[in-house]
Amino acid sequence: MKKIILSIVFVFASLAMVNANSSIEDKVVKVRDCVDQAMGNVETVAMVNEEDIRGEYQDYYLELYMEFYLDCMAN
Protein backbone atom coordinates (compact mmCIF):
# COMPACT_ATOMS: atom_id res chain seq x y z
CA MET A 1 0.00 0.00 0.00
CA LYS A 2 2.90 2.36 0.79
CA LYS A 3 4.38 1.82 -2.66
CA ILE A 4 1.08 2.70 -4.35
CA ILE A 5 0.71 5.90 -2.34
CA LEU A 6 4.34 6.87 -2.98
CA SER A 7 3.99 6.20 -6.70
CA ILE A 8 0.81 8.31 -6.85
CA VAL A 9 2.59 11.15 -5.04
CA PHE A 10 5.50 10.84 -7.46
CA VAL A 11 3.18 11.01 -10.48
CA PHE A 12 1.40 14.09 -9.13
CA ALA A 13 4.72 15.79 -8.35
CA SER A 14 6.01 15.02 -11.85
CA LEU A 15 2.88 16.41 -13.46
CA ALA A 16 3.09 19.55 -11.35
CA MET A 17 6.69 20.11 -12.43
CA VAL A 18 5.84 19.60 -16.10
CA ASN A 19 2.99 22.09 -15.79
CA ALA A 20 5.23 24.61 -14.00
CA ASN A 21 7.96 24.29 -16.64
CA SER A 22 5.57 24.90 -19.52
CA SER A 23 4.13 27.90 -17.68
CA ILE A 24 7.60 29.40 -17.23
CA GLU A 25 8.42 28.72 -20.87
CA ASP A 26 5.23 30.47 -21.99
CA LYS A 27 6.17 33.53 -19.93
CA VAL A 28 9.68 33.61 -21.41
CA VAL A 29 8.27 33.43 -24.93
CA LYS A 30 5.82 36.26 -24.14
CA VAL A 31 8.61 38.45 -22.75
CA ARG A 32 10.76 37.81 -25.82
CA ASP A 33 7.84 38.57 -28.15
CA CYS A 34 7.04 41.78 -26.27
CA VAL A 35 10.66 42.93 -26.42
CA ASP A 36 10.75 42.32 -30.17
CA GLN A 37 7.40 44.01 -30.73
CA ALA A 38 8.27 47.06 -28.61
CA MET A 39 11.64 47.48 -30.29
CA GLY A 40 10.06 47.15 -33.73
CA ASN A 41 7.49 49.80 -32.87
CA VAL A 42 10.15 52.20 -31.59
CA GLU A 43 12.30 51.67 -34.68
CA THR A 44 9.28 52.34 -36.90
CA VAL A 45 8.47 55.59 -35.07
CA ALA A 46 12.11 56.68 -35.32
CA MET A 47 12.23 55.84 -39.02
CA VAL A 48 9.05 57.85 -39.70
CA ASN A 49 10.53 60.79 -37.76
CA GLU A 50 13.89 60.28 -39.53
CA GLU A 51 15.71 60.11 -36.19
CA ASP A 52 18.26 57.79 -34.61
CA ILE A 53 16.97 55.98 -31.51
CA ARG A 54 20.42 56.27 -29.96
CA GLY A 55 20.86 59.91 -30.82
CA GLU A 56 19.60 63.14 -29.38
CA TYR A 57 16.18 61.73 -28.47
CA GLN A 58 17.43 58.53 -26.83
CA ASP A 59 15.58 59.19 -23.56
CA TYR A 60 12.32 59.74 -25.42
CA TYR A 61 12.68 56.49 -27.36
CA LEU A 62 13.61 54.56 -24.23
CA GLU A 63 10.46 55.84 -22.53
CA LEU A 64 8.42 55.00 -25.62
CA TYR A 65 9.93 51.50 -25.68
CA MET A 66 8.92 50.93 -22.05
CA GLU A 67 5.36 52.06 -22.79
CA PHE A 68 5.09 49.64 -25.73
CA TYR A 69 6.67 46.83 -23.70
CA LEU A 70 4.45 47.29 -20.64
CA ASP A 71 1.36 47.54 -22.82
CA CYS A 72 2.27 44.27 -24.53
CA MET A 73 2.91 42.51 -21.21
CA ALA A 74 -0.44 43.72 -19.85
CA ASN A 75 -2.31 42.11 -22.75
Backbone as a ProteinNet text record, in pm:
[ID]
protein_1_A
[PRIMARY]
MKKIILSIVFVFASLAMVNANSSIEDKVVKVRDCVDQAMGNVETVAMVNEEDIRGEYQDYYLELYMEFYLDCMAN
[TERTIARY]
82.2	0	86.9	198.7	289.8	345.2	380.2	437.7	337.1	212.2	108.4	92.4	86.5	71.5	192.8	312.7	433.9	438.4	397.2	398.6	296.1	180.8	80.5	134.1	198.8	258.6	364.9	446	550.4	489.5	383.5	317.9	261.7	194.1	139.7	250.8	360.1	471.8	532.5	546.4	601.4	511.4	381.6	287.6	289.8	302.7	308.6	433.1	545.7	669.4	659.3	600.3	583.7	495.7	388.7	298.6	370.6	449.6	523	625.2	695.4	795.9	733.1	620.1	556.5	504	460.5	412.6	527.3	642.5	760.2	803.5	802.4	842.3	748.7	619.5	523	550.6	586.8	616.7	742.4	844.2	968.4	941.4	860.6	826.8	751.2	658.9	582.1	674.9	767.5	861.2	943.5	994.7	1076	994.2	870.9	784.3	754.7	732.7	703.7	825.3	943.7	1066.5	1080.5	1062.8	1075.4	970.6	848	740	764.6	802.7	826.6	942	1049.2	1164.3	1128	1051	1006.3	921.5	833	748.8	832.3	928.8	1014.9	1096.9	1151.5	1230.1	1144	1019	927.7	899.3	872.7	847.4	970	1088.5	1211.4	1234	1204.4	1222.5	1126.9	1002.4	905.1	949.9	1005.7	1053	1192.7	1253.4	1389.4	1488.7	1482.2	1571.4	1640.8	1752.3	1826.5	1781.7	1745.7	1696.7	1806.4	1931.9	2042.5	2104.1	2034.2	2085.6	2033.7	2001.3	1959.7	1834.6	1745.5	1617.5	1616	1730.7	1743	1651.2	1644.2	1558.1	1411	1370	1231.7	1201.3	1293.1	1268.4	1275.7	1357.4	1360.9	1228.3	1176.4	1046.5	934.4	940.3	841.6	850	972.6	993.2	928.1	949.5	891.9	739.9	682.2	536	484.4	550	509.3	525.8	638.2	666.9	564.7	539.8	445.1	303.5	267.7	135.8	123.4	227.4	226.9	217.9	292.6	291.3	156.5	86.7	-43.5	-151.5	-130.1	-231.1	-197.3
-119.3	0	126.1	121.7	236.1	267.5	161.4	181.8	248.6	210.6	269.5	417.9	449.7	590.1	671.5	616.3	687.2	706.7	606	620.4	723.7	729.9	831.3	970.8	986.3	1115.2	1154	1057.2	1083.9	1129.8	1063.9	1100.7	1242.4	1274.5	1409.4	1514.8	1484.3	1579	1599.4	1491.9	1502.5	1586.6	1562.8	1641.1	1788.5	1815.5	1954.8	2023.7	1952.3	2011.4	2035.5	1942.5	1960.5	2081.6	2095.4	2209.2	2339.5	2340.1	2461	2498.5	2400.2	2429.3	2487.6	2435.4	2489.8	2630.5	2656.3	2789.7	2890.7	2852.9	2940.3	2964.4	2858.4	2871.8	2966.1	2957.3	3047.3	3192.2	3217	3353.4	3405.8	3319.7	3361.2	3396.7	3315.6	3343.4	3475.2	3500.3	3625.6	3745	3735.3	3845.5	3871.9	3766.1	3781.5	3845.2	3799.8	3856.6	4004.1	4038.7	4178.4	4267.5	4216.5	4293.4	4320.7	4215.8	4232.1	4328.4	4314.3	4400.9	4546.3	4568.9	4705.6	4770.1	4693.4	4748.3	4778.7	4691.4	4715.4	4840.4	4859.9	4979.9	5106.6	5103.3	5220.5	5250	5145.8	5166.7	5224	5180.7	5234.1	5381.8	5417.7	5558.7	5643.3	5593.8	5668.4	5683.4	5578.3	5584.3	5686.6	5687.8	5785.2	5927.4	5946.4	6078.9	6110.4	6014.5	6028.1	6064.4	5988.2	6010.6	5880.4	5894.1	5778.7	5752.3	5627.2	5597.8	5611	5612.5	5627.1	5767.2	5855.5	5991	6086.9	6204.3	6314.5	6281.4	6202.9	6172.5	6033.5	5986.6	5852.6	5833.1	5930.9	5919	5905.7	5981.1	5973.7	5833.7	5780.8	5649.5	5537.7	5553.7	5455.6	5454.9	5573	5584.1	5525.9	5554.1	5500.4	5347.7	5295.9	5150.3	5087.8	5148	5093.3	5095.7	5199.5	5205.5	5092.9	5072.7	4964.3	4828.1	4810.8	4683	4653.2	4750.1	4728.6	4705.8	4775.1	4753.9	4611.5	4564.1	4427.4	4325.2	4345.6	4250.8	4250.9	4363.5	4371.8	4296.7	4279.9	4211.3	4067.3
0	0	0	75	79.3	-59.7	-133.6	-266.5	-360.3	-349.5	-434.8	-402.9	-274.9	-233.9	-277.7	-257.2	-298.3	-450	-524.5	-670.2	-716.9	-650.9	-685.2	-655	-540.1	-504.1	-606.2	-647.1	-745.9	-878.5	-922.7	-1048.3	-1039.3	-929.1	-913.4	-909.6	-841.3	-834.7	-973.2	-1049	-1184.5	-1274.1	-1265.3	-1346	-1307.7	-1180.1	-1134.8	-1189	-1191.7	-1243.3	-1393.4	-1466.2	-1610.4	-1637.3	-1562.3	-1578.8	-1545.4	-1439.6	-1400.3	-1506.1	-1561.9	-1664	-1789.3	-1831.9	-1951.7	-1925.6	-1803.7	-1768.1	-1772.9	-1720.9	-1723.1	-1867.5	-1947.4	-2087.4	-2162.1	-2135.3	-2199	-2162.2	-2036.7	-1993.1	-2060.8	-2075.7	-2140.8	-2286.5	-2353.8	-2493.2	-2503.7	-2411.8	-2414.3	-2393.9	-2299.7	-2275.2	-2400.8	-2460.9	-2581.6	-2693.7	-2710.9	-2814.7	-2787.8	-2661.5	-2626.7	-2648.4	-2617.7	-2642.1	-2791.5	-2871.8	-3016.9	-3072.1	-3025	-3073.2	-3033.5	-2908.4	-2860.9	-2937.1	-2957.6	-3029.1	-3174.2	-3235.6	-3372.9	-3383.8	-3287	-3287.2	-3271.8	-3181.4	-3159.3	-3284.7	-3346	-3467.7	-3580.5	-3588	-3689.5	-3665.4	-3540.5	-3507.3	-3539.4	-3504.7	-3531.7	-3682.1	-3757.1	-3901.8	-3963.9	-3918.5	-3969.7	-3937.2	-3817.9	-3775.8	-3827.8	-3899.5	-3952.5	-3842.4	-3732.9	-3618.6	-3581.4	-3511.2	-3460.5	-3317	-3286.2	-3150.9	-3045.8	-3090.3	-2995.6	-3000.8	-3065.1	-3082.1	-2977	-3024.6	-2937.6	-2855.6	-2912.9	-2846.8	-2782.1	-2741.7	-2683.4	-2562.5	-2474.3	-2355.5	-2394.5	-2494.3	-2542.1	-2596	-2676.7	-2736	-2632.4	-2531.2	-2422.5	-2346.9	-2320.9	-2253.2	-2340.4	-2468.8	-2562.1	-2567.5	-2568.8	-2567.6	-2444.6	-2327.9	-2204.6	-2209	-2266.2	-2278.6	-2367.7	-2482.9	-2572.9	-2504.9	-2435.7	-2369.7	-2259.7	-2174.3	-2064.1	-2115.9	-2222.5	-2282	-2336.3	-2400.2	-2453.1	-2340.2	-2233	-2120.8	-2049.4	-2051.8	-1984.7	-2062.3	-2191.6	-2275.2	-2296.8
[MASK]
+++++++++++++++++++++++++++++++++++++++++++++++++++++++++++++++++++++++++++

